[in-house]
């Protein structure tokens, strides 16, 4: 999914598990899934507060 975003010129990319699960992973336990969601939200907020003019890909959670 990050390749599509990069191709479209998106300047803030937060990689997720996949298109069908952008904010979670059904293969994880409930507690692990909550932690993953917190990391994704935190990473997205950091991306929004950082200035960016070029494509920038965060590290996978």
Buried (B, 14 or more C-beta within 10 A) or exposed (E): EBEEBBEEEBEBBBBBBEEEEEEBBEEBEEEEBEEBBEBBEEBBEEBEEEEEEEBBBBEEB
